[in-house]
Every structure is written in structure tokens, then in C-alpha cells.
């Protein structure tokens, strides 16, 4: 169901309620990107995060510099801030 908030912004009411439950004290924003260092080549790489994926996420992503696969672990705090760790896939 689509609704309009107090500022006239259109939003999906179902999604908004789910995010409010996950980040009840937040300001409505959550980290959507992070810069990490590749565990293989050491290069700094900016990755995109998906706050809608839940408060704890683990997935595999390839380094855009050396193409080696990482294990990415994302933990969102109650304020929407993300703590991101990347490690060698085999670890």
C-alpha cells in the first residue's frame, strides 16, 4: 500500500513499518555504501550496501580490482550505521 508522509513524500507503508522495527531510534537513514580494503590486493574499494536486507547480512562479492571473491559481513546498528568486514572467502 502506498501512502504519503507528512512531507508529501510517497512511500510503501509495509516497507516503512519493517524498517522502523529494525531501526526504531534511527533518523530514517541507513548506510548505503562503505569503503573496504580487499584482503587479497589491499586496494580500497567502495561497495554498495542494502539496508533492506536485514540487520545482519553475509554474502560473497568479487573485488572490482583483482576479481578475487570476498566474504562480506554487514551488521547494522540501531542507528542505521553499518559495520562492514571483508575476509578471504575460504576463511
Secondary structure, 3 states (H helix, E strand, C coil): CEEECCCCCEEEHHHHHHHHHHCCCCCCCCCCEEEEECCCCCCEEEEECCHHHCCEEEEEEECCCCCCEEEEEEEECCCCCEEEEEEECCC
